[in-house]
Amino acid sequence: MTKKSLILFNYIKSYIENNKYSPSYDEMRNFMNLKSKSSVFQYIEYLIDHKLIFKDSLKARSIQIRNAKSKINYYNEISAGKPIESDGSIVSLVDANDLLDLNRNTINIFACKINGNSMHSFGIYHGDTVLLEKPEFINEKDIYAIQIDNSDITLKKIKINQETIDILGDELNFEQTNYNKERVKILGKMIKLIRNYK
C-alpha cells in the first residue's frame, strides 16, 4: 500500500469508529490537502481494489472497512416447496463478506438456506443459500421471500393483482397459489445465490 493511501485508510477507519459513518469526499480532500475530489476518488478506488474498504455507489457516506465484521442474520432454511411453518429463529450470525463479496451496506440483507425443489426452473436448488435485501419496490421479474399468514415463509416469484397476489414457482414442482394481499408479507428480494459444489 502506498504511504498516502495508508494515511487516508487510517483516517477513514478512525472517522467511522468515532462517528459511526464514513467521511464525505470533501472531508477526505481537506484532510489529505488535495486540490480536487478526483484525487480522493483515485485513492478510494485503490483501497477498494486492495479489498480494504467497500462502499455502496448509490449512497453517500457508505464506505465501510473490509476487516470490520458485517454481521447478517442466517436462518436455517426457507421453503422452496410447500410453505413451511417458521418460528423465525436465527441459527447464527455470519459475516456477509465471508459469504460473498458485497459492495453494499449489509444492514438490510439476510441469508436463507433453500429447502425444496420448486424453484428448479429458476436455477435455485435444494441446499443453495440465497441472499435477500429488503425491497424498495416490487418488480415481478424478481424473486422474493414472502411470509404467508405471519408464519409460512417461502421463496417464489410473485404477481400482484388488484386484491390478490399470485405465488409462482417451477411449473413441474409447484402448483400456483393465490392469496389475498393482507395475508402476504414481502420480506426480501433475492440478490445473490451461493452454491457449494462437491
C-alpha positions in Angstrom: 0.0 0.0 0.0 1.3 3.5 -0.8 2.0 5.9 2.1 -0.8 8.3 1.2 -3.3 5.5 0.7 -2.4 4.2 4.2 -2.9 7.7 5.7 -6.3 8.0 4.1 -7.3 4.5 5.1 -6.4 5.2 8.8 -8.3 8.5 8.6 -11.4 6.7 7.3 -11.2 4.0 9.9 -10.8 6.4 12.7 -13.6 8.6 11.4 -16.0 5.7 11.2 -15.1 4.5 14.7 -15.8 8.0 16.1 -18.9 8.9 14.0 -20.4 5.5 13.0 -20.5 6.6 9.4 -17.8 7.4 6.8 -16.4 10.9 6.0 -17.6 12.9 3.0 -15.3 13.3 -0.1 -14.8 16.9 0.8 -13.7 16.0 4.3 -11.2 13.5 2.9 -10.0 16.0 0.4 -9.4 18.6 3.1 -7.7 16.1 5.4 -5.3 15.0 2.6 -4.7 18.6 1.5 -5.8 17.7 -2.1 -6.9 20.3 -4.6 -9.8 18.2 -6.1 -12.0 15.3 -5.2 -10.9 13.4 -8.2 -7.7 12.5 -6.4 -9.8 11.2 -3.5 -11.8 9.0 -5.9 -8.5 7.5 -7.1 -7.4 6.7 -3.5 -10.8 5.2 -2.7 -10.7 3.0 -5.8 -7.2 1.9 -4.8 -8.4 0.9 -1.4 -11.4 -0.9 -2.9 -9.2 -2.8 -5.4 -7.0 -3.9 -2.5 -10.1 -5.1 -0.6 -9.5 -2.8 2.4 -12.8 -1.0 2.0 -16.1 -1.3 0.2 -19.0 1.1 -0.5 -22.5 1.5 -1.9 -22.1 3.6 -5.0 -25.7 4.8 -4.8 -25.4 6.1 -1.2 -23.4 8.9 0.4 -21.1 8.2 3.3 -21.4 4.4 2.7 -17.7 3.4 2.9 -17.1 0.5 5.3 -13.9 -1.1 6.4 -13.5 -4.6 5.0 -12.0 -6.1 8.1 -14.8 -4.8 10.2 -17.3 -7.6 10.7 -20.5 -7.0 8.7 -22.8 -9.4 10.5 -26.1 -10.5 9.0 -28.8 -13.0 10.2 -28.5 -16.5 8.9 -31.7 -18.6 9.0 -31.7 -22.4 8.9 -34.0 -22.8 6.0 -36.6 -21.3 3.7 -39.1 -23.4 1.8 -38.8 -23.7 -1.9 -41.6 -26.3 -1.9 -44.8 -26.0 0.0 -44.6 -23.2 2.6 -43.4 -24.5 5.9 -44.0 -23.1 9.4 -41.2 -21.0 10.7 -40.6 -19.7 14.3 -38.2 -17.0 12.9 -35.3 -18.3 15.0 -31.9 -17.2 13.9 -29.4 -20.1 13.7 -26.3 -17.9 13.6 -24.8 -14.5 12.8 -22.4 -14.7 9.8 -20.1 -12.1 8.2 -21.5 -11.1 4.8 -18.1 -10.6 3.5 -17.3 -14.2 4.3 -20.4 -15.4 2.4 -20.0 -13.2 -0.7 -18.2 -10.1 -1.8 -20.8 -7.5 -1.2 -20.2 -3.9 -2.2 -23.2 -2.5 -0.4 -24.5 -1.7 3.0 -25.4 -5.0 4.7 -27.9 -3.6 7.3 -30.9 -4.7 5.2 -29.5 -8.0 3.9 -30.2 -11.5 5.3 -29.5 -15.1 4.2 -31.6 -18.2 3.9 -30.8 -21.8 3.0 -33.2 -23.4 0.4 -35.2 -26.4 1.3 -37.2 -27.9 -1.6 -37.2 -28.2 -5.3 -40.0 -25.9 -6.5 -37.6 -23.2 -8.0 -35.5 -25.5 -10.2 -36.6 -23.8 -13.4 -35.2 -20.5 -12.0 -31.8 -22.1 -11.2 -32.4 -22.4 -7.5 -31.8 -25.8 -5.9 -32.2 -27.6 -2.6 -29.3 -26.7 -0.3 -28.5 -23.4 -2.0 -28.1 -20.3 0.1 -29.7 -17.1 -1.1 -29.0 -13.5 0.0 -32.0 -11.2 0.1 -32.4 -7.5 0.6 -35.5 -5.6 1.8 -37.0 -4.3 -1.4 -37.6 -0.6 -2.1 -40.2 -1.5 -4.8 -41.7 -4.7 -6.3 -40.7 -5.9 -9.8 -42.4 -9.1 -11.0 -39.2 -10.2 -12.7 -37.5 -10.6 -9.4 -37.7 -13.4 -6.8 -38.9 -12.8 -3.3 -39.0 -14.3 0.1 -42.6 -14.0 1.3 -44.4 -14.8 4.5 -48.0 -16.1 4.5 -50.3 -15.5 7.4 -47.3 -14.4 9.6 -45.9 -17.9 9.8 -45.2 -19.8 6.5 -42.1 -18.5 4.6 -41.2 -19.4 1.0 -39.1 -18.2 -1.9 -41.1 -17.5 -5.0 -41.9 -15.3 -8.0 -45.0 -13.2 -7.4 -47.6 -11.4 -9.4 -49.5 -8.6 -7.8 -53.2 -8.3 -8.8 -55.7 -5.7 -7.6 -56.7 -7.6 -4.5 -54.6 -10.7 -4.5 -51.1 -12.0 -5.0 -50.2 -15.0 -7.2 -47.4 -17.2 -5.8 -45.4 -18.8 -8.7 -42.7 -21.4 -8.8 -41.4 -24.2 -11.0 -44.4 -25.4 -13.0 -43.3 -29.1 -12.7 -42.8 -29.0 -9.0 -45.2 -26.3 -7.7 -48.8 -25.5 -8.2 -49.6 -21.8 -8.5 -51.4 -20.5 -5.4 -53.2 -17.2 -4.8 -53.7 -15.2 -1.5 -55.4 -12.0 -0.5 -52.9 -9.2 -0.2 -53.3 -8.8 3.5 -52.2 -12.4 4.1 -48.9 -11.9 2.3 -45.8 -10.1 3.6 -42.9 -9.5 1.3 -39.7 -9.9 3.3 -36.9 -9.6 0.8 -35.8 -9.6 -2.8 -33.2 -12.2 -3.9 -29.9 -10.5 -4.8 -27.3 -13.3 -4.8 -27.2 -17.1 -4.8 -24.4 -19.2 -3.2 -23.9 -22.8 -4.2 -21.4 -25.3 -2.9 -20.2 -28.0 -5.3 -19.0 -31.3 -4.1 
